[in-house]
Amino acid sequence: MSGGSPLNIALPKGRLGEKVYALFAQAGFECPAILENSRKLIFENEEAGVRYFWVKPSDVAIYVARGAADIGVAGKDILLEYRPDVYELMDLGIGKCSLAVAAPKGFEENPERPLRVATKFSRVARDYYGGMGRDIDIIHLNGSIEIAPILGLSDVIVDIVETGTTLKENNLEVREIIVPISARLIANKSGFKFKRDAIQRLMAGLGGNGK
Protein backbone atom coordinates (compact mmCIF):
# COMPACT_ATOMS: atom_id res chain seq x y z
CA MET A 1 0.00 0.00 0.00
CA SER A 2 2.10 2.92 -1.16
CA GLY A 3 0.91 6.42 -1.93
CA GLY A 4 -1.18 8.72 0.23
CA SER A 5 -0.34 9.75 3.77
CA PRO A 6 0.89 6.97 6.06
CA LEU A 7 -1.03 5.57 9.00
CA ASN A 8 0.62 7.18 12.03
CA ILE A 9 0.84 4.80 14.98
CA ALA A 10 1.92 5.72 18.53
CA LEU A 11 3.47 2.76 20.35
CA PRO A 12 4.10 2.67 24.10
CA LYS A 13 7.82 2.34 24.84
CA GLY A 14 8.89 -0.91 26.49
CA ARG A 15 7.88 -4.55 26.44
CA LEU A 16 4.21 -3.86 25.80
CA GLY A 17 5.04 -1.77 22.73
CA GLU A 18 7.30 -4.51 21.38
CA LYS A 19 4.46 -7.04 21.75
CA VAL A 20 2.05 -4.64 20.06
CA TYR A 21 4.44 -4.06 17.14
CA ALA A 22 4.77 -7.85 16.66
CA LEU A 23 0.97 -8.13 16.41
CA PHE A 24 0.73 -5.24 13.95
CA ALA A 25 3.56 -6.64 11.81
CA GLN A 26 1.76 -10.00 11.63
CA ALA A 27 -1.34 -8.09 10.51
CA GLY A 28 0.59 -6.71 7.52
CA PHE A 29 1.83 -3.41 8.96
CA GLU A 30 5.50 -4.27 9.29
CA CYS A 31 8.32 -1.75 9.53
CA PRO A 32 11.66 -3.62 9.75
CA ALA A 33 13.62 -0.47 10.70
CA ILE A 34 11.93 -0.44 14.09
CA LEU A 35 13.78 -3.65 15.01
CA GLU A 36 17.19 -2.12 14.43
CA ASN A 37 19.14 -1.16 17.53
CA SER A 38 19.05 2.63 17.38
CA ARG A 39 17.99 5.69 19.37
CA LYS A 40 15.55 6.79 16.69
CA LEU A 41 11.96 7.33 17.78
CA ILE A 42 10.20 7.52 14.38
CA PHE A 43 10.22 4.73 11.78
CA GLU A 44 8.47 4.65 8.42
CA ASN A 45 7.77 1.98 5.83
CA GLU A 46 6.45 3.81 2.77
CA GLU A 47 5.63 0.59 0.99
CA ALA A 48 3.39 -0.60 3.82
CA GLY A 49 2.01 2.94 4.27
CA VAL A 50 2.83 3.08 7.97
CA ARG A 51 4.82 5.32 10.32
CA TYR A 52 5.50 4.25 13.90
CA PHE A 53 6.81 6.28 16.78
CA TRP A 54 7.71 5.41 20.36
CA VAL A 55 6.23 7.51 23.18
CA LYS A 56 5.87 7.21 26.95
CA PRO A 57 2.93 4.84 27.63
CA SER A 58 0.95 7.44 29.57
CA ASP A 59 1.33 9.91 26.64
CA VAL A 60 -0.01 7.67 23.85
CA ALA A 61 -3.60 8.82 24.36
CA ILE A 62 -2.52 12.49 24.18
CA TYR A 63 -0.78 11.97 20.82
CA VAL A 64 -3.87 10.19 19.49
CA ALA A 65 -6.46 12.61 20.91
CA ARG A 66 -4.61 15.61 19.47
CA GLY A 67 -4.10 14.04 16.05
CA ALA A 68 -0.31 13.59 16.04
CA ALA A 69 -1.11 9.87 15.76
CA ASP A 70 -4.04 8.29 13.93
CA ILE A 71 -4.07 5.28 16.22
CA GLY A 72 -2.19 4.01 19.26
CA VAL A 73 -2.26 1.52 22.08
CA ALA A 74 -3.04 2.54 25.65
CA GLY A 75 -3.91 0.69 28.84
CA LYS A 76 -7.53 0.77 29.96
CA ASP A 77 -6.29 2.39 33.19
CA ILE A 78 -5.11 5.45 31.24
CA LEU A 79 -8.43 5.66 29.37
CA LEU A 80 -10.42 5.46 32.61
CA GLU A 81 -8.29 8.03 34.43
CA TYR A 82 -7.80 10.65 31.73
CA ARG A 83 -10.86 10.00 29.51
CA PRO A 84 -9.23 11.19 26.28
CA ASP A 85 -11.53 12.11 23.39
CA VAL A 86 -10.70 9.06 21.25
CA TYR A 87 -12.42 5.99 19.87
CA GLU A 88 -11.67 2.79 21.79
CA LEU A 89 -11.66 0.23 19.00
CA MET A 90 -10.39 -3.08 20.36
CA ASP A 91 -9.20 -4.94 23.43
CA LEU A 92 -5.88 -6.44 22.29
CA GLY A 93 -5.91 -8.96 25.14
CA ILE A 94 -2.32 -8.23 26.19
CA GLY A 95 -0.79 -6.26 29.05
CA LYS A 96 -3.35 -7.80 31.40
CA CYS A 97 -3.43 -6.67 35.02
CA SER A 98 -5.93 -5.10 37.43
CA LEU A 99 -6.66 -1.79 39.09
CA ALA A 100 -7.15 -2.73 42.71
CA VAL A 101 -7.46 -1.50 46.27
CA ALA A 102 -4.68 -2.81 48.53
CA ALA A 103 -4.08 -2.33 52.24
CA PRO A 104 -1.70 -3.54 54.96
CA LYS A 105 -2.52 -7.07 56.12
CA GLY A 106 -5.00 -6.94 58.98
CA PHE A 107 -6.12 -3.37 58.25
CA GLU A 108 -9.56 -2.56 59.62
CA GLU A 109 -11.43 0.35 58.13
CA ASN A 110 -12.99 3.02 60.36
CA PRO A 111 -16.27 4.02 58.67
CA GLU A 112 -16.55 7.05 60.96
CA ARG A 113 -13.84 8.99 59.12
CA PRO A 114 -12.81 9.52 55.49
CA LEU A 115 -10.65 6.73 54.08
CA ARG A 116 -7.20 8.02 53.10
CA VAL A 117 -6.42 6.69 49.60
CA ALA A 118 -2.98 7.06 48.00
CA THR A 119 -2.99 6.69 44.21
CA LYS A 120 -2.01 8.13 40.88
CA PHE A 121 -5.49 7.16 39.62
CA SER A 122 -7.41 9.87 41.48
CA ARG A 123 -10.43 9.95 39.16
CA VAL A 124 -10.82 6.15 39.18
CA ALA A 125 -10.58 6.07 42.98
CA ARG A 126 -13.05 8.94 43.37
CA ASP A 127 -15.55 7.28 41.01
CA TYR A 128 -15.15 3.89 42.68
CA TYR A 129 -15.67 5.08 46.25
CA GLY A 130 -18.26 7.66 45.19
CA GLY A 131 -20.31 4.82 43.75
CA MET A 132 -20.54 3.27 47.20
CA GLY A 133 -21.09 6.58 49.00
CA ARG A 134 -17.78 6.39 50.89
CA ASP A 135 -16.00 9.59 51.91
CA ILE A 136 -12.34 9.53 50.94
CA ASP A 137 -9.27 11.73 51.20
CA ILE A 138 -7.27 11.40 47.96
CA ILE A 139 -3.50 11.61 48.27
CA HIS A 140 -2.21 11.89 44.71
CA LEU A 141 1.22 10.30 44.26
CA ASN A 142 3.20 9.59 41.09
CA GLY A 143 5.28 6.61 42.19
CA SER A 144 6.22 4.21 45.02
CA ILE A 145 2.56 4.14 46.03
CA GLU A 146 3.13 0.99 48.14
CA ILE A 147 5.07 2.80 50.86
CA ALA A 148 2.25 5.29 51.60
CA PRO A 149 0.34 3.04 54.05
CA ILE A 150 3.58 1.69 55.53
CA LEU A 151 4.62 5.24 56.49
CA GLY A 152 1.14 6.13 57.71
CA LEU A 153 0.46 8.55 54.86
CA SER A 154 -2.62 6.61 53.73
CA ASP A 155 -4.93 3.80 54.84
CA VAL A 156 -5.11 2.06 51.46
CA ILE A 157 -3.77 2.42 47.93
CA VAL A 158 -5.40 2.18 44.51
CA ASP A 159 -2.85 0.93 42.02
CA ILE A 160 -2.08 -1.43 39.15
CA VAL A 161 -1.55 -5.01 40.29
CA GLU A 162 0.05 -7.51 37.94
CA THR A 163 1.53 -10.38 39.95
CA GLY A 164 1.05 -9.02 43.47
CA THR A 165 4.72 -9.64 44.32
CA THR A 166 5.48 -6.01 45.19
CA LEU A 167 2.45 -5.91 47.48
CA LYS A 168 3.52 -9.07 49.32
CA GLU A 169 7.07 -7.78 49.73
CA ASN A 170 5.63 -4.69 51.43
CA ASN A 171 3.17 -6.64 53.60
CA LEU A 172 0.15 -5.44 51.63
CA GLU A 173 -2.74 -7.43 50.20
CA VAL A 174 -5.43 -6.85 47.60
CA ARG A 175 -8.76 -5.94 49.19
CA GLU A 176 -10.91 -5.34 46.10
CA ILE A 177 -10.44 -5.52 42.33
CA ILE A 178 -11.85 -2.32 40.83
CA VAL A 179 -11.52 -3.23 37.14
CA PRO A 180 -9.47 -5.60 34.94
CA ILE A 181 -7.00 -3.79 32.71
CA SER A 182 -5.55 -4.62 29.29
CA ALA A 183 -4.11 -2.83 26.25
CA ARG A 184 -6.65 -1.15 23.96
CA LEU A 185 -6.39 0.01 20.36
CA ILE A 186 -7.52 3.64 20.20
CA ALA A 187 -8.06 6.03 17.28
CA ASN A 188 -8.19 9.74 16.69
CA LYS A 189 -11.80 10.54 15.74
CA SER A 190 -10.88 12.53 12.65
CA GLY A 191 -8.07 10.14 11.69
CA PHE A 192 -10.48 7.23 11.87
CA LYS A 193 -12.78 8.96 9.41
CA PHE A 194 -10.05 9.69 6.86
CA LYS A 195 -8.03 6.48 7.27
CA ARG A 196 -10.86 4.08 7.98
CA ASP A 197 -9.83 1.58 5.32
CA ALA A 198 -6.27 1.16 6.64
CA ILE A 199 -7.44 1.02 10.26
CA GLN A 200 -10.12 -1.55 9.48
CA ARG A 201 -7.59 -3.62 7.55
CA LEU A 202 -5.32 -3.57 10.61
CA MET A 203 -8.19 -4.53 12.87
CA ALA A 204 -9.18 -7.39 10.58
CA GLY A 205 -5.57 -8.61 10.71
CA LEU A 206 -5.73 -8.43 14.51
CA GLY A 207 -8.95 -10.43 14.54
CA GLY A 208 -11.32 -7.54 15.31
CA ASN A 209 -14.08 -5.71 13.50
CA GLY A 210 -14.22 -2.14 12.24
CA LYS A 211 -16.07 0.43 14.34
Order of alpha helices (4+ residues) and beta strands (2+ residues): beta-alpha-beta-beta-alpha-beta-alpha-beta-beta-beta-alpha-beta-alpha-beta-alpha-beta-beta-alpha-alpha
